[in-house]
Amino acid sequence: MTEPGSGIDAAIEGELRLLDPLVRTEPALVAGLLHPEFLEFGASGRRFDRDAIIESLAQEGAQTSAKPITASQLRGTQLAPDLVHLTFVTEYNGRRAHRSSLWRLTGDAWQLYFHQGTPFSADESSDGSSGSS
């Protein structure tokens, strides 16, 4: 049986690994973290399946010497024994995005099943509160 919080902890760990530049450039490492049916709606507006995101991350890593992606405000909810929903904010080269991920327990490993990124500007609140009444 899964301990309370362990799914959330595993999903957060997996998400942070996927943001690690050393992991992103290694297709085998990325593949191990992605569910076979993985789907992403990126902050760019593009749709990625598992193979496309593995290829995209490998190319990005080969071309980029930019600052690493930072994540903040990570929050998780265990929706079922084998399903965790994460939300967080990323910043990369001055661009910010709200992120939402679904992680599924597949066998004995947590894998990213779905991911969506939505860009927002620095002057917008990242916590959902409005700046005025």
C-alpha positions as CSV (number, residue, x, y, z in Angstrom):
1,M,0.0,0.0,0.0
2,T,1.2,3.5,-0.8
3,E,2.0,5.7,2.2
4,P,0.2,9.1,2.4
5,G,2.2,11.7,0.6
6,S,4.6,9.2,-1.0
7,G,2.9,9.5,-4.4
8,I,3.1,13.3,-4.2
9,D,6.7,13.2,-3.1
10,A,7.6,10.8,-6.0
11,A,5.8,13.0,-8.5
12,I,7.6,16.2,-7.3
13,E,10.9,14.3,-7.5
14,G,10.1,13.2,-11.0
15,E,9.1,16.7,-12.1
16,L,12.3,18.2,-10.7
17,R,14.3,15.5,-12.5
18,L,12.6,16.5,-15.8
19,L,13.7,20.1,-15.2
20,D,17.3,19.1,-14.6
21,P,19.4,20.0,-17.7
22,L,21.5,16.8,-17.3
23,V,18.4,14.6,-17.4
24,R,16.8,16.6,-20.2
25,T,19.7,15.9,-22.6
26,E,19.6,12.1,-22.0
27,P,16.7,10.5,-24.0
28,A,16.8,7.3,-22.0
29,L,16.4,9.1,-18.7
30,V,13.5,11.2,-20.0
31,A,11.9,8.1,-21.5
32,G,12.0,6.4,-18.1
33,L,10.1,9.3,-16.5
34,L,7.4,9.5,-19.2
35,H,4.4,7.2,-19.4
36,P,4.0,5.4,-22.8
37,E,0.8,7.4,-23.5
38,F,2.3,10.7,-22.4
39,L,0.8,13.9,-23.9
40,E,1.7,17.6,-23.4
41,F,0.2,20.9,-24.3
42,G,3.2,23.1,-24.1
43,A,3.4,26.7,-23.0
44,S,4.3,27.3,-26.7
45,G,0.9,26.1,-27.7
46,R,2.3,23.0,-29.3
47,R,1.1,19.5,-28.7
48,F,3.7,16.9,-27.9
49,D,3.5,13.1,-27.7
50,R,6.2,11.0,-25.9
51,D,8.6,10.6,-28.8
52,A,8.3,14.3,-29.8
53,I,9.1,15.6,-26.3
54,I,12.0,13.3,-25.9
55,E,13.5,14.5,-29.2
56,S,12.7,18.2,-28.5
57,L,14.4,18.1,-25.1
58,A,17.5,16.4,-26.5
59,Q,17.7,19.1,-29.2
60,E,17.1,21.9,-26.7
61,G,19.8,20.6,-24.5
62,A,22.3,20.4,-27.3
63,Q,21.7,24.0,-28.3
64,T,21.2,25.7,-25.0
65,S,23.6,27.1,-22.5
66,A,20.9,29.3,-20.9
67,K,20.0,29.5,-17.2
68,P,18.2,26.4,-15.8
69,I,14.5,26.2,-15.4
70,T,13.4,27.1,-11.9
71,A,10.2,25.7,-10.3
72,S,8.3,27.2,-7.4
73,Q,5.0,26.8,-5.6
74,L,4.9,23.1,-6.1
75,R,1.6,21.6,-4.8
76,G,0.4,18.1,-5.1
77,T,-2.9,16.2,-4.6
78,Q,-3.2,12.5,-4.5
79,L,-6.4,11.9,-6.7
80,A,-6.2,8.1,-6.4
81,P,-3.7,5.5,-5.1
82,D,-2.1,5.6,-8.6
83,L,-2.7,9.2,-9.7
84,V,-1.2,12.5,-8.5
85,H,-1.9,16.0,-9.8
86,L,0.9,18.6,-9.5
87,T,0.7,22.3,-10.0
88,F,3.6,24.7,-10.0
89,V,5.2,27.8,-11.7
90,T,8.3,27.7,-13.8
91,E,10.6,30.5,-14.9
92,Y,13.0,30.1,-17.9
93,N,14.9,33.0,-19.5
94,G,12.5,35.5,-18.1
95,R,9.4,33.6,-19.2
96,R,7.0,32.3,-16.6
97,A,4.3,29.6,-16.9
98,H,1.7,27.9,-14.8
99,R,2.2,24.1,-15.0
100,S,-0.1,21.2,-14.4
101,S,1.0,17.6,-14.4
102,L,-0.7,14.2,-13.9
103,W,1.6,11.4,-12.7
104,R,0.5,7.7,-12.8
105,L,1.9,4.8,-10.9
106,T,2.9,2.3,-13.6
107,G,4.1,-0.9,-12.1
108,D,6.4,0.3,-9.3
109,A,7.4,3.6,-11.0
110,W,5.7,7.0,-11.1
111,Q,5.6,8.4,-14.7
112,L,4.4,11.6,-16.2
113,Y,1.1,10.9,-18.0
114,F,0.0,14.5,-18.9
115,H,1.5,17.9,-18.7
116,Q,0.3,21.4,-19.6
117,G,2.0,24.8,-19.5
118,T,0.3,28.2,-19.7
119,P,2.4,31.3,-20.0
120,F,1.7,34.4,-17.9
121,S,3.5,37.7,-17.6
122,A,5.6,38.8,-14.6
123,D,3.0,41.4,-13.6
124,E,0.2,38.8,-13.3
125,S,-0.3,37.1,-9.9
126,S,1.0,33.6,-9.9
127,D,-1.2,32.5,-7.0
128,G,-4.6,33.2,-8.6
129,S,-5.4,36.3,-6.5
130,S,-6.2,39.5,-8.3
131,G,-4.3,42.7,-7.6
132,S,-7.4,44.8,-7.4
133,S,-11.1,44.6,-6.5
